[in-house]
């Protein structure tokens, strides 16, 4: 068995897919794994994959031209998931690899994505759904604060790498605002300048002092929001369990109105 | 009336939020609008909930009253002119600032503006119109706006407001005209249904206009909704659902909301409800409402004059299936989409996935599980390639017992509180309710 060890990123996994296909070792003898495995198997050969933009581009081109954008989007969303491998479930990179092989042999990407009976396709479906969910939750629960210099700032802790999707949404929604979204899990920042497109950057250069200096009005609007939040609940219908079900605890620490309960 | 001057914005917000919270609708769905690249706001058709209050209800819109001063005396409403509550009014500018500042911080998806009736319906509607005009044209707000049409207001005002809002609603308040007469003497069926028809016609005309002129201004693009109070008057579920069905069919409503009655005024005309608001009843009505809108059911299939109330122990779909065992079992690999929709445990999403997936492969129970079918409910009603999942009997008592063992069917507090809650439903609803057979079985089971 040959195991290709991929980096947990779009480039890492797609380069892995490319290398695995190009190695001509026979698909049945190949497995992909995301990140360094915890335990090495005795009779497997481990091949590290160096991410390459060139190979990634080739894979993307093949996928989009042969199976369409929708197929690529599903694969992309699955790759963006933070869940890499567990004992029970299939590895992320391996699921991507096998699904692409399946699509290549069948020639119809949409048809492959519907055959949930295949373990790899089901895994892609699961990962995709999880990422979508996480992304949507962040559109809901992300909170901006206004800084001294008028910039809107939000920090988030997503499980999956959903920052590009979120940034896209807020660029469309708030075109006239300067805003920053700081993904603390993945240490990346999305920066948006008014009337421009957004860009993604590494969080190394982020000035951690500046993001704590709020504008004059910020406290007042927070207070107003808390007032609204507390008064909108109907007492005889109180149902904390339902509240948590709809809005899991792990989001609370980033939310203006709930950080006091977190 | 207790009118205070010089209140701070926070105090006003507290009063006017409290006054608005019994309104149910807080959805931001039904319209897809991209940002224009210059001004604040866009809309997503699925809607976005931004938070959930302590009662578990979603907070999507800034739900406030413009003013809680009111000349009407509706018995169920805490803002009626006889009740002694602090009164406050916003100015249009305050509403605009709050909306814009909350929106840019991603607290809300838009504005839900309702109002008590100040001076006259026309005067109030005009204030609402002015506020929306400011928000749309001075602040260039492009997000979601849900606004109430005031019953009895001038049709021209309602029409103009409709061009600024995404969704409009007029509350039906009570399911029958008698109830309305008793509890809301200043309102009548006519003043409620007339503007509803007006908005409906406006939407239809606007749709035709939009096919000719793509850039024509949109009139209430997310449609209209309404709400009914449940449990304040002795209507049964059958009457309520019939009203809802009529509204969907004849008035093209997007949603009908049901609001479990909470006695805020202690009015002698109203039931006291010592066990809290009738939440389970509300839940069953919503379940049935979904069956009407997405599952192709009609009210007459679910309820009838003889059995006018929903089964407390089983959801309306299971209840229906138990009474129609002759239609089951259903073969997953062959049954048409509409038949699949009627199987308990299969939702419209999983039904769609089944139809797609069986084109390429024969489905088995393990596949169904992956697709998202709730097998603990569905297993009594389906076969895969002619086989059932386990050896089960197609018999009402047997299946009912099986379904009842599923603890998610009944909310926990009600399951545990047992008969106290149930007797509550029966009293006041009808003198002597004849329990349908499956319900009697269910009650026996609960007792054991």
Interface residues (C-beta under 8 A of the other chain):
Chain A: X111 X114 X115 X116 X117 X122 X136 X139 X140 X141 X142 X143 X144 X145 X146 X152 X154 X170 X172 X173 X174 X175 X176 X177 X195 X217 X221 X223 X224 X225 X227 X228 X229 X230 X231 X232 X233 X234 X235 X236 X237 X238 X239 X240 X241 X242 X243 X245 X246 X247 X255 X256 X257 X258
Chain B: X9 X10 X13 X14 X17 X18 X20 X21 X22 X34 X35 X36 X37 X38 X39 X40 X41 X42 X44 X48 X49 X50 X51 X52 X53 X54 X55 X56 X57 X58 X59 X62 X63 X64 X98 X101 X102 X104 X105 X106 X107 X260 X262 X276 X277 X279 X353 X356 X357 X359 X360 X361 X363 X367 X370 X371
